[in-house]
Amino acid sequence: MADAAASVHRFVKQKLSNDEICLLCVEGKELVEGAGKIRKFVCLIERQGDHAVFVYVSKSVPCQTSEDLRLENVFPISEALRVVTEIPQTVQDGYMLALQNDSNKCMFELSQENSSKNFIVELKNKMAIQSQNAAFALPSTFSWLEKYSTKLLHPGPTPSGEDNPFQNDVFDPLKYMQLDNSGSNVSVEKASNELDGFEDDFFNLALTSSGSSQQSNSELTESLDQVAQKQLGLKPGANMAAGLKPLSAREKLVEHQLKNRQSEFVEIQNFRVFVGTWNVNGQATTNLDEWLACDKEPPDIYAIGFQELDLSNQAYIFSDSAREAEWQDAVAKHLHPRAVYQKLKSIRLVGVLLMVFIKDIHWTHVNLIDSDYVATGIMGMLGNKGGVGVRFSLHDSTLLFINSHLAAHQEEYERRNQLTGARRSELFGRLFVRRPSSCVDAFDIESKMKFKRFLPPLTVQDHDVVFWLGDLNYRIDQDITVVKDCVAQGRLHKLLPHDQLRKHMSTNIVYKSYSEGEINFPPTYRYDTGTDNFDTSEKARNPAWCDRVLWKGSGVRQIIYRSHPALKISDHKPVSSLFDTGIKVVLKEKYKKVYEDIMKQLDRLENDYLPQVSLTQREFLFLDVKFMEPHELILAVANTGQIPVTFEFINKPDEDTYCKPWLKVSPSSAVIEPGDSVEIFLEVLVDHHIAYQFNCGHQKIEDILVLHLHGGKDFFIPISGNYIVSSFGSSIEALVQMHGPIREVPTADLVNMERPGSLDNVDTHAVDTRLLAAPKEIFRLVDHIWQYGKHQEDLFQQQGLNTEMHQIRDCLDTGTPEQLPGGIHSVCEALLLFLESLAEPVIPYSLYENCISVSNNHLLCKQVMSEVPLCHRNVFKYLCAFLRQLLEESKYNNLDIKYLCPLFGDKFLRPPPVRMTKSRRTAVKSEDMKKAAFLYHFLVRPYDE
């Protein structure tokens, strides 16, 4: 293929004028609707700073002379050209390249050779150069292409005397990318974000340098789109083309200076934003005019969130929902009738749905749409609770909407507020606090939500304005009689001081930096369906303001905050709020003057100064690291020179990342002004993905970070420490050989036990070396749950607490105390985490595909289980018997087999650890129900071999 392209490269040069240069040529296959794949040659042409893409077809194979080539298409590299690429997902795939302008659309499949990758990178570099030129000079007229346009209009005889199959090529490349254009004028890149439901990474290209940082820069809160527009002279809101080289030190300094001088070229314009939330309790749709179209003037933006869209048991595992389409249609029909809207994005996590619409007149100023979801159900796997987010750039501002459904019931407020991640101590003024569980809370959603279209991924903090809506499930700490009396008498101000969310926000325990308007409407929960009467059922739930709208960011003014009691189909009332939100609009001429002034200043500075920094510490020691218990140390970097310094952590030779997977560095890059300093947080966390590597000796707490100063020297920072081995992360083969706690096993013996085939050398008849039927740790967890929790309501559906989980881990690893500590929910989560952490799942990786393929046949499932090694099979039988017994007590614990099967099926059957391509992610989602079906056979009847 490369040889053919090289020959065509020479022939193309012969066909061009003297002042035109063919920079690159690659062979590809054009995807033509109705004609399949047709061989073409795609060339990058340059003339005096202008660039264009020429597409040729050859009448003979191989191409023998320049006369065999005929020009099929010409794409000037101008503002009208849109380019979308996709990297290969499998060894059989090639690079996908889609080109589209006002008159042409083409899609090509290129080979996996380096020449294809280089072509795409160079093409996008030329696009960036064109954008920069357009910002500071008159754009090219591309008059030199007119002679080729004439040739395209009069191409001469068709090869082989047949009808030209390309002349009427009007196919839409979006069709092949499974995108929904919906008839609107949406660019290819915007259309990539119109996918509803669960996300994929189709457009998350990996052509950027492997040295790109892996964490968001907390010092520079602007996103990659702003860096691109300001360093490369792109229009406000333009996206950085994938494949560009990493930003240079000079470009980052320019970005930093522009940020400091924004007030000189940015104008604030108010946009009206409607934010609405409703827990619909699984009900069918109704007329929504009273909620969505109750204002005289139409809003510029709608953000509409639903919770409990689907309450079926099947919805607990990510799957399609018929309710979603119904509510999507209902919302679209009942938006304000005095404006035309485009759906910007929607995303659903089981019953949590978020839809964002924007007026059609603003659509051209929207860019960089992305979304993410965070499931905070048990172990963060199930989507019965959690949050979804949609972000985008509007003019020069970045907006984020988050819709969440948090843990329910009066006593669960502690779990909603649990702290997670490396900033727990910071959030409480670095005081020691009790650390509850890491799920079902706003902190979990805020820390885990990442927008992966960007490199590095953007976080919640990387946005100018954030709106947080949803069923936050906070209650009122007052007796139900007091609450009802105050509501009936209109004395809401007497209740607000007892509102859990208000109390916690006032002490910065939760939603730090967020604001909420004054509440002048009755509690929105809980009502008898179809009425305005508070709950009269046997449970008699206390009325509460569960449904809330919060915000943070400058330039936001709340106009109204209200409920809509006329809508009665749910036990919640919908809530809405209107905001005037200040959006930054760049004034081009003023921006150009500031940019030129900064460039002149940098030219002078770069001639006189070099970067200089000091480090508070050159070596870091992490002592006694334990499983799932993060350790954090701080490196402070101070700028002791006279110019701003840009630093970043870079990869070591022959390594793909700048740090080991158990180490997290934040921020990984930043700009430091003279006299300032930056704190870099180094966190070590050994989780269930990597614990086995430490137990078997393949990993140690050893690494070297390379801190690189742009335009200066490198600092080498050693990281060392020790890991305390745990039964969490061990293999079943090793655990059945241990008669005592794992902490008492010598390191050398543990490494031998973890070696493949270690059971072959064990004398099973000797008393000291006989094998246990199943790991004693699993027996202790199961026995404790059966003794103390078999009648516990919501078993395996509530979260454990971090402190208790750590105590349970230490108890299993040391053998003391005899009784497991902690509450029953913590022990249940510990069992799930133990199974998730096994070096190889209960059913080995080698049998995973077999189990999935026979999941609908009981006899074949039993046959596959007969191939499972004995120690693994014993664990499977023991746990299945335990789950069957729990189901017999379902009248007390409310367990459902449709809930347990997907939950434990995912633990017993895990796909082999391979790179998650788009096709593989799709397959895994479809396999979830098959894993549940496999386990179902062994829970509805005893497992007898």
C-alpha positions, 0 to 999 in steps of 0.5 A: 500500500505504501509503495502504491502511494509513493508512486502516485505521489510522484505522478501527482507532482507531475500533474501540479503547477510549478508553485504547487507542492504535494506534501503527503499522499496516502492510499485509502478506500472511500465508503460510497453508499450503494457501491461499497469501498472504492480505492482512492488516493488522498493528497495534501497539497500546498501553494504559497501558504494555502493548503487543500486536500485532493482526492484522485482515482486511478483507472488502472491498478496499479497506477502506471503513469500520471495519465492514469490519475483523475481528480475526483474531489478538492477540499480547500482547508478553510473555515468551512472544512470539517474533519473527523477522524477515528483511530483503529479499534482492532487490528483489522480496522484502519484509520477513519477520515471524514471530510465535509464542507458546504458542497462535498462529503467524503469518508475514507478508510486508511491503513494502520500504517504510520503514513496514515497517522502522519497524514491525519496529524499533518492535515489537522496541523494545517487546519490550525495554521489556517485558523490562525491566519484567518484570525490575523489576516485576510483569509485566502480566496483559493483562486488557484483551485479554480482550474481544478474546479473546472476539471471536476465539472468537466472530467472527461471520459469515464474510465472503462466507459462505465458510468462514473460511480462517484459523480452523484456521491451525495452520501452522508458520512454521519450515517457511517459514524452512527450519528444523528444529524436530526436535520439541523446544521450541526458540524460533524464534531458537534454531531459526535456529541448528539448520542443519547444514552450511555457514552462511547469514546468514538471521537476521543482520539489518541493521536496526541503525544503520549507525554500529555498529562493525565490530570486536569491543571488545577492552577489554570482552570481554563479548558483545552478549547480556550488554550487552543483559541488563545494560543493558535488564534482560533475563533472563541469556542473552537476546538483544538484539532486532535493530532496537534503537538502538545502546547509549547511553554510559550503558548502556555505562558500566552494562555496564562497572560490572556487569562489575567487580561480577559477583562480587556477583551471580554464582554459579559452578556446575560443568557436566560437559563431554565433549570428544572428537576422532577422525580417522576417515580416511574410514571408515564408522561403528562402535559408539561406546559405548566412546568416548562412553558410557564414564563412569559419570555422563553429561556435561552437554555433549558436543562431538564433533569428527571429521576426514577424514570424507570423503577423496574428491577432490570433497570438496575443494570445499565440497559435501554428504557422505554420510558426514556423515549416517552419523556424525551418526546414529551419535553421536546413538545412542551418547550416554550412555544415562542422559540425554536430549540436544538437539543444540545445533548442528553444522557441517562444513567438508569433512572437519572436523565438529563436533557439540555436544549439551547435556542437555535439562534445560539447554536453556532456559538456552541462547541465542545459538547461532552458528557459523563456519568457516575454510578454511586450504587453499591460499590459504584457499579449499579446505576440506581443512584448517581449523577450525569453531567453535560458540559459545553462551551458557549462563546468563551464561557464553559457551562456544566449541568449535573443531575443527580439522585442521592441516597434516600431516607432520613437516616442516610444523610451521612452517606450522602455527604461522604468525602472521597479522594485526596482532598478529604483533609483539605475540605475539613481544614486538614483536621482529622475527621471520621471518613465514611464510605466513598459512594452515594454522595455529591463528593463522589460525583464531583471527584469522579466525573471526567470529560474524556474528550479532552486531554487531560480530561476536564473535571467539574472544577474546570468550568466557569458555571456549574448548575447542580439539580436533582433529587438530593434527598435531604430531609427536615430534622423535625417531627412530622407533625411539626413539619405539617403544621408549619406548612399548613400555616405558611411558616416555612421560615421555621422549617428552613433552619432544620433542613439538612442541606441548608445546615451542611452548606452553611458549615461547608460540609457539602456543596462547598462554593455552591449557592441556593436561592431562598425557598418560598414553596412547600416541601416537594416530597412526599405526596399521595399520587394524584393529590396535594396531600402529604403521605398518608400511607403506613410509612408516613414519610416526613415532608421534605425539600428533596428536589433542589437546584444549586449553582456556583460561578460568577455572574449568575443571578437567580430570578425565581425558585419555585415548585409546580404543584399542579403536576400530580402524577408523582409523589414528588412535585417538579421544581424549576429555577430561572437564572440570568447567567453572564456569558463571556463574549470575546471582542475580536479586535480588542483580543487581537491587540492584547494578544499582540501586546503579550507576544511583544512582552514575551519576546523581550522576556525570553531573551533575558531570563531562564526558568528557576524553581525550588522544591521543598522535597526531592524524595518521598517515602510512603510507609505502610500503604494498605489496600484501598487506603490512600496515602498523600504527600505534598510537593511544593514548587516555588518560582524563584526566577523572574519570569512565569515558569511552566512545568509538567511531569513527563514520561521516562524513556520507553514508558507510556505514562509519567507515573505508575498506575498506583500513583496519582499526581495533581496537578501534573502541569501548571504555570507559576508566576514569579514569587508564587508556588504550587502544591502538587499532591502525590497520592498512592492508592493500591486498589482492587485492579492492582493489589495482586501485582503487589502480593505476587511481587510484580509491583513495589512502591518504587517509581521516579517522577521527572519534573520538566521545566519548559525551557529549563532543566529536569528534576528527578524525584524518587518515590519509595515505600512499602505495601502491607499485603492483604487477602484482598487482591490475593488468588483463591489458589493462595488463600486456600493454602493459608491456614493463618492470617496473611500478615503471618505468612512470610513474603517468600512463601506468599510469592511462591503461593501466588505463582501459577501452578503452586497447588501442584506442589502441595502435599494435600495429605499432610496436616500442615499443608492440607488445602482449605475447601474455600478461603477462610476470609470468604467464610467469615464474611458470609457467616457474619452476614448470615448470623447478623444480617439475613433479615436486614432490609435493603441487604447489599443495597446500602453503602458501607463506611470507609472506616469500617471497611478498613477495620474489616480488612485488618480483621481478615488480614490479622485474624483479630478480633474474632468477630468482624467489626462494623455494620452489616452494610459494610460487611456486605460491601466488603464481601463484594469488594473481596470478590472483585479483588480476587486475582482471578475471578471465581470462574477463571478468565479462561472459561468466561467466553464459554459461560457467556455463550451457554448462559441460556442453557442450564445443562450446558452451564453445569457442564462448563462448571465441571471444568472449573478448578476445584478450589474455584468451584467450591467457592462458587457452590458455597456462595450460591448456597448462601445466596439461595438461603438469603432469598428464602428470607426475602420476606424480611430482607426484600431481596430479589433474585433479579437484583442479586443475579446481575450484582453477583454475576458481575463478580463471579464472571469478569471478562479477561483484562484487555484493552477496552475498545469501543466494540469491546465496551459495547460487547461487555454491556450486552454481556451483563445480562448473560452473566446474570442469566448464568448465575440465575440457573444456580440460584433457582435450583441447588447446584448438584454435580 
